[in-house]
Amino acid sequence: MGCGLRKLEDPDDSSPGKIFSTLKRPQVETKTEFAYEYVLLDFTLQASSNPEVIKINSILDIVTKVENYYLKGYIVGAIHPVIQPVGQRKHLPASYLYRVVLLRLKLSPKNSAAPS
């Protein structure tokens, strides 16, 4: 016998539509016939020892730094300013880090075939 309540189940984080599963993939699928491909780029106004972070002199420099992605069909979806400590306890409390989210629409494989 039981109390009639449903058992608690562990959520499946790998199912489509769950935020945790989409953050692990460079392509986000939707329930429609389209998928979005995205790229994350990090920029900083100060010097960084991380080679993946791109040094810029001004926020306006981001436009020229993402130009190659524009030519590939990407658009800027968002620019997130983030304050994050840099280095080993520097005297400066924080430096500015900007994360740019670039995305482009990607057709599903069944739609990319030519109609016959």
N, CA, C and O atoms as a MOPAC input file, in Angstrom:
PM7 MOZYME 1SCF
protein

 N      0.85500 1    -1.17000 1     0.00000 1
 C      0.00000 1     0.00000 1     0.00000 1
 C      0.90300 1     1.23500 1     0.00000 1
 O      2.10100 1     1.15100 1     0.27100 1
 N      0.33400 1     2.30900 1    -0.29100 1
 C      1.09300 1     3.54900 1    -0.28900 1
 C      0.17400 1     4.71000 1    -0.01600 1
 O     -1.03200 1     4.54500 1     0.16500 1
 N      0.74900 1     5.86600 1     0.01000 1
 C     -0.04100 1     7.05400 1     0.30600 1
 C     -0.69700 1     7.62900 1    -0.94100 1
 O     -1.49600 1     8.55900 1    -0.83400 1
 N     -0.38400 1     7.10500 1    -2.11300 1
 C     -1.01200 1     7.58400 1    -3.34100 1
 C     -0.24500 1     8.69600 1    -4.03300 1
 O     -0.64300 1     9.14100 1    -5.10900 1
 N      0.84500 1     9.15200 1    -3.43800 1
 C      1.64200 1    10.20000 1    -4.07300 1
 C      2.61200 1     9.57900 1    -5.06800 1
 O      3.10200 1     8.46700 1    -4.86900 1
 N      2.87900 1    10.31000 1    -6.13100 1
 C      3.83900 1     9.82800 1    -7.12000 1
 C      5.24200 1     9.85600 1    -6.54000 1
 O      5.56700 1    10.70500 1    -5.71000 1
 N      6.06600 1     8.92500 1    -6.98300 1
 C      7.45100 1     8.88800 1    -6.53100 1
 C      8.21400 1    10.04500 1    -7.16500 1
 O      7.96900 1    10.41000 1    -8.31500 1
 N      9.13500 1    10.61200 1    -6.40600 1
 C      9.99500 1    11.65600 1    -6.94900 1
 C     11.02000 1    11.01600 1    -7.86600 1
 O     11.65600 1    10.02400 1    -7.50800 1
 N     11.17700 1    11.58600 1    -9.04600 1
 C     12.13400 1    11.05900 1   -10.01000 1
 C     13.22600 1    12.08900 1   -10.23300 1
 O     12.98200 1    13.29400 1   -10.17800 1
 N     14.42300 1    11.60600 1   -10.48400 1
 C     15.52000 1    12.50500 1   -10.80800 1
 C     15.26800 1    13.09200 1   -12.19200 1
 O     14.96600 1    12.35300 1   -13.12900 1
 N     15.38900 1    14.40800 1   -12.33200 1
 C     15.18100 1    14.99500 1   -13.66400 1
 C     16.29800 1    14.57100 1   -14.60200 1
 O     17.45400 1    14.44500 1   -14.20000 1
 N     15.93600 1    14.35400 1   -15.85000 1
 C     16.91200 1    13.96000 1   -16.86300 1
 C     17.48300 1    15.22300 1   -17.49800 1
 O     16.83200 1    15.83900 1   -18.34200 1
 N     18.69800 1    15.61800 1   -17.09900 1
 C     19.30700 1    16.84700 1   -17.59300 1
 C     19.73400 1    16.76300 1   -19.05000 1
 O     20.04000 1    17.78800 1   -19.65900 1
 N     19.76100 1    15.57000 1   -19.61900 1
 C     20.22000 1    15.44200 1   -20.99900 1
 C     19.08900 1    15.55200 1   -22.01500 1
 O     19.33900 1    15.49700 1   -23.21900 1
 N     17.86700 1    15.70400 1   -21.55800 1
 C     16.75900 1    15.79800 1   -22.50700 1
 C     16.75300 1    17.16700 1   -23.18300 1
 O     17.13200 1    18.16000 1   -22.56200 1
 N     16.32400 1    17.23500 1   -24.45800 1
 C     16.28600 1    18.52200 1   -25.15700 1
 C     15.35700 1    19.49700 1   -24.44600 1
 O     14.32500 1    19.10300 1   -23.90200 1
 N     15.72800 1    20.75500 1   -24.45700 1
 C     14.90600 1    21.77000 1   -23.83000 1
 C     15.32500 1    22.09600 1   -22.41800 1
 O     14.90700 1    23.11900 1   -21.87800 1
 N     16.12600 1    21.27300 1   -21.81400 1
 C     16.62700 1    21.56100 1   -20.47800 1
 C     17.82900 1    22.48600 1   -20.62000 1
 O     18.68700 1    22.26200 1   -21.47300 1
 N     17.89700 1    23.50500 1   -19.80500 1
 C     18.96000 1    24.49200 1   -19.93200 1
 C     20.33000 1    23.87100 1   -19.71500 1
 O     21.30000 1    24.29600 1   -20.34200 1
 N     20.43300 1    22.87500 1   -18.84100 1
 C     21.73300 1    22.28500 1   -18.56200 1
 C     22.25200 1    21.49700 1   -19.75800 1
 O     23.46100 1    21.45300 1   -19.98800 1
 N     21.36100 1    20.87500 1   -20.51900 1
 C     21.81900 1    20.10900 1   -21.67800 1
 C     22.23100 1    21.03400 1   -22.81400 1
 O     23.13800 1    20.69200 1   -23.57200 1
 N     21.59900 1    22.18800 1   -22.95900 1
 C     21.92400 1    23.08200 1   -24.06900 1
 C     23.22300 1    23.82700 1   -23.83200 1
 O     23.88400 1    24.21800 1   -24.79400 1
 N     23.61000 1    24.03500 1   -22.58600 1
 C     24.84400 1    24.76000 1   -22.32900 1
 C     26.07900 1    23.92900 1   -22.65700 1
 O     27.17400 1    24.47600 1   -22.79100 1
 N     25.91900 1    22.63300 1   -22.78700 1
 C     27.05100 1    21.75600 1   -23.05600 1
 C     27.28700 1    21.55600 1   -24.54800 1
 O     28.27600 1    20.92800 1   -24.92700 1
 N     26.40800 1    22.07300 1   -25.40500 1
 C     26.51800 1    21.85200 1   -26.84600 1
 C     26.63800 1    23.18200 1   -27.57500 1
 O     26.03300 1    24.16800 1   -27.15500 1
 N     27.42000 1    23.23000 1   -28.67700 1
 C     27.50300 1    24.46500 1   -29.44800 1
 C     26.31900 1    24.66300 1   -30.38400 1
 O     26.27900 1    25.64700 1   -31.12200 1
 N     25.36000 1    23.75100 1   -30.36800 1
 C     24.17900 1    23.87300 1   -31.21800 1
 C     22.95300 1    23.61900 1   -30.35600 1
 O     22.88200 1    22.60800 1   -29.65700 1
 N     22.00100 1    24.52000 1   -30.40200 1
 C     20.78700 1    24.38600 1   -29.60700 1
 C     19.64100 1    24.04700 1   -30.53600 1
 O     19.36300 1    24.78500 1   -31.48200 1
 N     18.97200 1    22.93200 1   -30.27300 1
 C     17.85500 1    22.50900 1   -31.10800 1
 C     16.55000 1    23.03900 1   -30.52200 1
 O     16.38600 1    23.12900 1   -29.30500 1
 N     15.64300 1    23.38100 1   -31.40300 1
 C     14.32800 1    23.82400 1   -30.96700 1
 C     13.30900 1    22.78100 1   -31.39800 1
 O     13.65000 1    21.82800 1   -32.09900 1
 N     12.07100 1    22.95700 1   -30.98600 1
 C     11.03300 1    21.99700 1   -31.35600 1
 C     10.57700 1    22.19200 1   -32.79900 1
 O      9.81200 1    21.38200 1   -33.32200 1
 N     11.03600 1    23.25300 1   -33.43900 1
 C     10.73400 1    23.45900 1   -34.85200 1
 C     11.78700 1    22.73700 1   -35.68500 1
 O     12.54300 1    21.91700 1   -35.16300 1
 N     11.83400 1    23.03500 1   -36.94600 1
 C     12.76800 1    22.36000 1   -37.84300 1
 C     14.09800 1    23.09600 1   -37.95000 1
 O     14.87800 1    22.83100 1   -38.86500 1
 N     14.36300 1    24.00200 1   -37.04200 1
 C     15.57500 1    24.80400 1   -37.09700 1
 C     16.44100 1    24.54200 1   -35.87400 1
 O     15.96500 1    24.07500 1   -34.83900 1
 N     17.71500 1    24.85400 1   -36.01900 1
 C     18.65900 1    24.77900 1   -34.90500 1
 C     19.49700 1    26.05200 1   -34.94000 1
 O     19.70100 1    26.64200 1   -36.00100 1
 N     19.97500 1    26.46300 1   -33.78900 1
 C     20.82700 1    27.64300 1   -33.69600 1
 C     22.22200 1    27.20200 1   -33.27900 1
 O     22.39700 1    26.43800 1   -32.33000 1
 N     23.19200 1    27.69500 1   -34.00300 1
 C     24.58600 1    27.42900 1   -33.68600 1
 C     25.13300 1    28.69700 1   -33.04300 1
 O     24.85200 1    29.79800 1   -33.51700 1
 N     25.90400 1    28.56200 1   -31.97700 1
 C     26.40000 1    29.76000 1   -31.31600 1
 C     27.88200 1    29.66900 1   -30.99300 1
 O     28.45800 1    28.58600 1   -30.90100 1
 N     28.49100 1    30.86400 1   -30.82200 1
 C     29.89800 1    31.00800 1   -30.46400 1
 C     29.96600 1    32.02300 1   -29.33800 1
 O     29.28800 1    33.05000 1   -29.38200 1
 N     30.78300 1    31.74000 1   -28.32300 1
 C     30.99800 1    32.67200 1   -27.21900 1
 C     32.40200 1    33.25300 1   -27.34000 1
 O     33.37500 1    32.50800 1   -27.46100 1
 N     32.51200 1    34.58400 1   -27.30700 1
 C     33.80900 1    35.25700 1   -27.35000 1
 C     33.93900 1    36.14300 1   -26.12100 1
 O     32.99100 1    36.83200 1   -25.74300 1
 N     35.11400 1    36.12600 1   -25.49500 1
 C     35.37300 1    36.95200 1   -24.32000 1
 C     36.35600 1    38.05800 1   -24.69000 1
 O     37.36700 1    37.81500 1   -25.34900 1
 N     36.03800 1    39.28300 1   -24.24900 1
 C     36.87200 1    40.45500 1   -24.50000 1
 C     37.19500 1    41.11400 1   -23.17000 1
 O     36.41700 1    41.02500 1   -22.22000 1
 N     38.35300 1    41.78200 1   -23.10300 1
 C     38.72400 1    42.50300 1   -21.89300 1
 C     39.35500 1    43.84100 1   -22.26300 1
 O     39.95400 1    43.99300 1   -23.32800 1
 N     39.20600 1    44.79700 1   -21.36700 1
 C     39.80500 1    46.11400 1   -21.55700 1
 C     41.21500 1    46.17200 1   -20.98000 1
 O     41.94800 1    47.12900 1   -21.23000 1
 N     41.59900 1    45.15600 1   -20.21200 1
 C     42.93000 1    45.10500 1   -19.61300 1
 C     43.67600 1    43.89400 1   -20.14700 1
 O     43.07500 1    43.00200 1   -20.74500 1
 N     44.97500 1    43.86500 1   -19.93500 1
 C     45.78200 1    42.72800 1   -20.38900 1
 C     45.35900 1    41.47000 1   -19.64900 1
 O     45.00600 1    41.51900 1   -18.47000 1
 N     45.39600 1    40.35000 1   -20.34500 1
 C     45.01900 1    39.07400 1   -19.75200 1
 C     46.03200 1    38.01500 1   -20.15900 1
 O     46.52200 1    38.01200 1   -21.28800 1
 N     46.33800 1    37.12000 1   -19.23400 1
 C     47.26100 1    36.02800 1   -19.54800 1
 C     46.54400 1    34.88000 1   -20.25500 1
 O     47.19000 1    33.95900 1   -20.75500 1
 N     45.21500 1    34.93300 1   -20.29800 1
 C     44.42700 1    33.89200 1   -20.95200 1
 C     44.40200 1    34.16100 1   -22.45900 1
 O     43.90500 1    35.20400 1   -22.88400 1
 N     44.93000 1    33.23500 1   -23.27900 1
 C     44.96100 1    33.48500 1   -24.72900 1
 C     43.58400 1    33.47500 1   -25.38300 1
 O     43.44400 1    33.95100 1   -26.50900 1
 N     42.57100 1    32.94900 1   -24.71500 1
 C     41.22600 1    32.91400 1   -25.29400 1
 C     40.47700 1    34.23300 1   -25.10500 1
 O     39.43600 1    34.44300 1   -25.72800 1
 N     40.99200 1    35.12100 1   -24.25500 1
 C     40.35800 1    36.41500 1   -24.01500 1
 C     41.01900 1    37.44200 1   -24.92900 1
 O     42.24100 1    37.59100 1   -24.93000 1
 N     40.20500 1    38.14300 1   -25.70100 1
 C     40.69600 1    39.08900 1   -26.69900 1
 C     40.80400 1    40.47100 1   -26.07300 1
 O     39.84200 1    40.96800 1   -25.48600 1
 N     41.98100 1    41.09700 1   -26.19700 1
 C     42.22000 1    42.42900 1   -25.63500 1
 C     41.66700 1    43.47600 1   -26.59300 1
 O     41.93000 1    43.43000 1   -27.79400 1
 N     40.89000 1    44.42900 1   -26.04900 1
 C     40.36100 1    45.54700 1   -26.83400 1
 C     40.65400 1    46.84400 1   -26.09200 1
 O     40.84200 1    46.83500 1   -24.87600 1
 N     40.69200 1    47.95200 1   -26.81100 1
 C     40.92200 1    49.25700 1   -26.19500 1
 C     39.62500 1    49.93900 1   -25.80400 1
 O     39.59800 1    50.77600 1   -24.90100 1
 N     38.54800 1    49.57500 1   -26.49100 1
 C     37.24800 1    50.19900 1   -26.26200 1
 C     36.16100 1    49.19000 1   -26.61100 1
 O     36.39600 1    48.24200 1   -27.36100 1
 N     34.98300 1    49.40200 1   -26.06500 1
 C     33.84400 1    48.54300 1   -26.38300 1
 C     33.55200 1    48.58900 1   -27.88300 1
 O     33.10100 1    47.60200 1   -28.46300 1
 N     33.80500 1    49.72200 1   -28.49500 1
 C     33.54100 1    49.88000 1   -29.92400 1
 C     34.41400 1    48.96700 1   -30.77900 1
 O     34.07200 1    48.69600 1   -31.93000 1
 N     35.53900 1    48.48600 1   -30.23900 1
 C     36.42100 1    47.58200 1   -30.98400 1
 C     35.80800 1    46.20400 1   -31.19200 1
 O     36.27200 1    45.44800 1   -32.04600 1
 N     34.78500 1    45.86800 1   -30.43500 1
 C     34.15000 1    44.55100 1   -30.56900 1
 C     33.60300 1    44.36300 1   -31.98300 1
 O     33.64800 1    43.26100 1   -32.53100 1
 N     33.09000 1    45.43600 1   -32.56500 1
 C     32.50200 1    45.35900 1   -33.91200 1
 C     33.52200 1    44.84500 1   -34.92400 1
 O     33.20800 1    43.96600 1   -35.72600 1
 N     34.73100 1    45.38000 1   -34.89200 1
 C     35.74400 1    44.93900 1   -35.85300 1
 C     36.25700 1    43.53600 1   -35.53400 1
 O     36.65100 1    42.80100 1   -36.44000 1
 N     36.25400 1    43.16300 1   -34.26800 1
 C     36.76000 1    41.83900 1   -33.87500 1
 C     35.80700 1    40.70800 1   -34.27300 1
 O     36.24700 1    39.57100 1   -34.44400 1
 N     34.52400 1    40.99600 1   -34.42000 1
 C     33.55600 1    39.95000 1   -34.78400 1
 C     33.16500 1    40.00400 1   -36.26600 1
 O     32.25900 1    39.29100 1   -36.69900 1
 N     33.84400 1    40.83900 1   -37.02800 1
 C     33.49700 1    41.01000 1   -38.44400 1
 C     33.59300 1    39.70000 1   -39.22700 1
 O     32.75000 1    39.43900 1   -40.08500 1
 N     34.60000 1    38.87700 1   -38.95100 1
 C     34.72300 1    37.58700 1   -39.65100 1
 C     33.52800 1    36.68900 1   -39.37800 1
 O     33.11800 1    35.92100 1   -40.24800 1
 N     32.96700 1    36.77600 1   -38.18400 1
 C     31.78700 1    35.97600 1   -37.86400 1
 C     30.55700 1    36.49000 1   -38.61500 1
 O     29.69800 1    35.70000 1   -39.00800 1
 N     30.46800 1    37.81300 1   -38.81700 1
 C     29.37500 1    38.37000 1   -39.62300 1
 C     29.41000 1    37.79000 1   -41.03000 1
 O     28.37100 1    37.43700 1   -41.58900 1
 N     30.60600 1    37.69200 1   -41.60000 1
 C     30.75100 1    37.17100 1   -42.95700 1
 C     30.34500 1    35.70300 1   -43.04700 1
 O     29.98300 1    35.22800 1   -44.12300 1
 N     30.40100 1    34.98600 1   -41.93800 1
 C     29.99600 1    33.57800 1   -41.90100 1
 C     28.51500 1    33.40900 1   -41.56800 1
 O     28.03300 1    32.28200 1   -41.45600 1
 N     27.78800 1    34.51800 1   -41.41000 1
 C     26.35200 1    34.44300 1   -41.16600 1
 C     25.92900 1    34.57900 1   -39.71600 1
 O     24.74300 1    34.45800 1   -39.41200 1
 N     26.86800 1    34.82800 1   -38.81200 1
 C     26.52600 1    34.99900 1   -37.40100 1
 C     26.02500 1    36.41500 1   -37.14500 1
 O     26.38700 1    37.35100 1   -37.85900 1
 N     25.19600 1    36.56100 1   -36.12800 1
 C     24.77200 1    37.87100 1   -35.64600 1
 C     25.04900 1    37.92700 1   -34.14500 1
 O     25.15700 1    36.89200 1   -33.48600 1
 N     25.16300 1    39.13600 1   -33.61600 1
 C     25.37800 1    39.29300 1   -32.17500 1
 C     24.02900 1    39.16700 1   -31.48700 1
 O     23.11600 1    39.95600 1   -31.73000 1
 N     23.91600 1    38.16800 1   -30.63000 1
 C     22.67900 1    37.96000 1   -29.87800 1
 C     22.67100 1    38.74100 1   -28.58600 1
 O     21.62400 1    39.21900 1   -28.15100 1
 N     23.84100 1    38.87400 1   -27.96300 1
 C     23.93000 1    39.58200 1   -26.68600 1
 C     25.38000 1    39.93200 1   -26.39200 1
 O     26.30700 1    39.26000 1   -26.84300 1
 N     25.55000 1    40.99700 1   -25.62600 1
 C     26.84900 1    41.35500 1   -25.05700 1
 C     26.63600 1    41.47500 1   -23.55600 1
 O     25.87300 1    42.32000 1   -23.08700 1
 N     27.32300 1    40.61600 1   -22.81000 1
 C     27.16700 1    40.59500 1   -21.35800 1
 C     28.40100 1    41.19400 1   -20.69400 1
 O     29.48800 1    40.62800 1   -20.80800 1
 N     28.26200 1    42.32700 1   -20.00300 1
 C     29.39400 1    42.83500 1   -19.22500 1
 C     29.48500 1    42.06500 1   -17.90700 1
 O     28.49200 1    41.90100 1   -17.19800 1
 N     30.67800 1    41.60300 1   -17.59700 1
 C     30.89000 1    40.82100 1   -16.38400 1
 C     32.06600 1    41.42600 1   -15.64000 1
 O     33.09800 1    41.71600 1   -16.24500 1
 N     31.92500 1    41.62000 1   -14.33800 1
 C     33.05100 1    42.06100 1   -13.53300 1
 C     33.63600 1    40.82700 1   -12.87500 1
 O     32.93900 1    40.08400 1   -12.18500 1
 N     34.93200 1    40.61700 1   -13.09700 1
 C     35.57600 1    39.40600 1   -12.61200 1
 C     36.98800 1    39.75100 1   -12.14900 1
 O     37.68500 1    40.50100 1   -12.83200 1
 N     37.42500 1    39.22500 1   -11.01100 1
 C     38.79100 1    39.50100 1   -10.57200 1
 C     39.81000 1    38.88900 1   -11.52900 1
 O     39.57900 1    37.82700 1   -12.10700 1
 N     40.92400 1    39.56600 1   -11.68300 1
 C     41.95600 1    39.11100 1   -12.60400 1
 C     43.26500 1    38.93700 1   -11.83900 1
 O     43.60800 1    39.76000 1   -10.99100 1
 N     43.98700 1    37.87400 1   -12.13900 1
 C     45.31200 1    37.68200 1   -11.56100 1
 C     45.27800 1    37.27600 1   -10.10400 1
 O     44.23400 1    36.90400 1    -9.56700 1
 N     46.42100 1    37.35100 1    -9.48300 1
 C     46.56700 1    36.92100 1    -8.10400 1
 C     46.46800 1    38.12600 1    -7.17500 1
 O     47.48500 1    38.74200 1    -6.85500 1
 N     45.29400 1    38.45900 1    -6.75100 1
 C     45.06200 1    39.53200 1    -5.76700 1
 C     45.76800 1    40.83200 1    -6.15200 1
 O     46.54100 1    41.38800 1    -5.37200 1
 N     45.49200 1    41.29500 1    -7.34700 1
 C     46.07300 1    42.56700 1    -7.77800 1
 C     45.47200 1    43.70000 1    -6.95600 1
 O     44.44000 1    43.53800 1    -6.30600 1
 N     46.13800 1    44.84300 1    -6.99900 1
 C     45.63300 1    45.99200 1    -6.25500 1
 C     44.34300 1    46.52700 1    -6.86000 1
 O     43.49900 1    47.07600 1    -6.15100 1
 N     44.19300 1    46.36700 1    -8.16700 1
 C     42.92600 1    46.74700 1    -8.78300 1
 C     41.88300 1    45.70900 1    -8.39900 1
 O     42.15100 1    44.51300 1    -8.51400 1
 N     40.70700 1    46.12200 1    -7.94900 1
 C     39.71400 1    45.15600 1    -7.48100 1
 C     39.14700 1    44.26400 1    -8.57600 1
 O     38.85000 1    43.09600 1    -8.32500 1
 N     38.99100 1    44.79200 1    -9.78100 1
 C     38.38900 1    43.98300 1   -10.84700 1
 C     38.69100 1    44.61700 1   -12.19400 1
 O     39.02600 1    45.79800 1   -12.27800 1
 N     38.57200 1    43.83800 1   -13.22100 1
 C     38.67500 1    44.37400 1   -14.57800 1
 C     37.41400 1    43.96700 1   -15.31600 1
 O     36.72300 1    43.02700 1   -14.92300 1
 N     37.12800 1    44.67400 1   -16.37100 1
 C     35.90500 1    44.39100 1   -17.10500 1
 C     36.13600 1    43.29700 1   -18.12900 1
 O     37.12300 1    43.30200 1   -18.86400 1
 N     35.21100 1    42.36900 1   -18.15800 1
 C     35.22000 1    41.27900 1   -19.12300 1
 C     33.86900 1    41.31700 1   -19.82500 1
 O     32.83000 1    41.40200 1   -19.17000 1
 N     33.87900 1    41.25500 1   -21.13300 1
 C     32.64600 1    41.26900 1   -21.91200 1
 C     32.52600 1    39.94900 1   -22.65200 1
 O     33.45900 1    39.52500 1   -23.33300 1
 N     31.38500 1    39.30400 1   -22.52000 1
 C     31.12100 1    38.06400 1   -23.25100 1
 C     30.12900 1    38.38600 1   -24.36100 1
 O     29.04700 1    38.91800 1   -24.11300 1
 N     30.52000 1    38.05600 1   -25.58300 1
 C     29.67600 1    38.28200 1   -26.75100 1
 C     29.13300 1    36.93000 1   -27.20200 1
 O     29.88400 1    35.97100 1   -27.37800 1
 N     27.81400 1    36.87200 1   -27.38500 1
 C     27.15500 1    35.65500 1   -27.85300 1
 C     26.78400 1    35.87500 1   -29.31300 1
 O     25.95900 1    36.73000 1   -29.63500 1
 N     27.40300 1    35.09300 1   -30.19200 1
 C     27.11400 1    35.14800 1   -31.62500 1
 C     26.30500 1    33.91600 1   -31.99000 1
 O     26.58800 1    32.81900 1   -31.50900 1
 N     25.30100 1    34.09300 1   -32.83900 1
 C     24.49500 1    32.94000 1   -33.23400 1
 C     24.08300 1    33.04800 1   -34.68500 1
 O     24.04700 1    34.12800 1   -35.27500 1
 N     23.77100 1    31.87700 1   -35.24300 1
 C     23.24200 1    31.83700 1   -36.61000 1
 C     22.25800 1    30.68500 1   -36.71400 1
 O     22.36500 1    29.67600 1   -36.01700 1
 N     21.31100 1    30.86900 1   -37.59200 1
 C     20.28300 1    29.86400 1   -37.82700 1
 C     20.85900 1    28.76700 1   -38.69800 1
 O     21.55200 1    29.03500 1   -39.68000 1
 N     20.57000 1    27.53800 1   -38.33400 1
 C     21.06800 1    26.39500 1   -39.09400 1
 C     19.88200 1    25.50100 1   -39.41000 1
 O     19.15800 1    25.08200 1   -38.50700 1
 N     19.68000 1    25.20800 1   -40.68900 1
 C     18.57000 1    24.34500 1   -41.08500 1
 C     18.83300 1    22.91800 1   -40.63900 1
 O     19.98000 1    22.47700 1   -40.57100 1
 N     17.76700 1    22.20800 1   -40.33900 1
 C     17.91400 1    20.79800 1   -39.96600 1
 C     18.29800 1    19.99500 1   -41.20300 1
 O     18.05400 1    20.44800 1   -42.32100 1
 N     18.89500 1    18.80600 1   -41.03200 1
 C     19.32400 1    18.00700 1   -42.19600 1
 C     18.18600 1    17.66500 1   -43.15000 1
 O     18.40800 1    17.59700 1   -44.35900 1
 N     16.96700 1    17.44600 1   -42.64000 1
 C     15.87600 1    17.07600 1   -43.54500 1
 C     15.41800 1    18.24700 1   -44.40200 1
 O     14.85400 1    18.02900 1   -45.47400 1
 N     15.64500 1    19.50100 1   -43.95600 1
 C     15.26500 1    20.66500 1   -44.75200 1
 C     16.37300 1    21.12800 1   -45.67600 1
 O     16.11400 1    21.87200 1   -46.62200 1
 N     17.60800 1    20.70300 1   -45.42300 1
 C     18.70700 1    21.16900 1   -46.25500 1
 C     18.77800 1    20.42900 1   -47.59000 1
 O     19.46000 1    20.89100 1   -48.50500 1
 N     18.09600 1    19.29700 1   -47.72100 1
 C     18.07000 1    18.56300 1   -48.99200 1
 C     17.17700 1    19.29900 1   -49.98500 1
 O     16.14900 1    19.86600 1   -49.61600 1
 N     17.58300 1    19.28100 1   -51.23600 1
 C     16.80400 1    19.96400 1   -52.27200 1
 C     15.50600 1    19.20800 1   -52.52500 1
 O     15.50900 1    17.97700 1   -52.55600 1
 N     14.38200 1    19.93000 1   -52.70700 1
 C     13.11800 1    19.25100 1   -52.98600 1
 C     13.16000 1    18.58400 1   -54.35200 1
 O     13.74000 1    19.11900 1   -55.29700 1
 N     12.53600 1    17.40600 1   -54.45000 1
 C     12.55500 1    16.69500 1   -55.73400 1
 C     11.21300 1    16.71900 1   -56.40400 1
 O     11.05600 1    16.16600 1   -57.49300 1

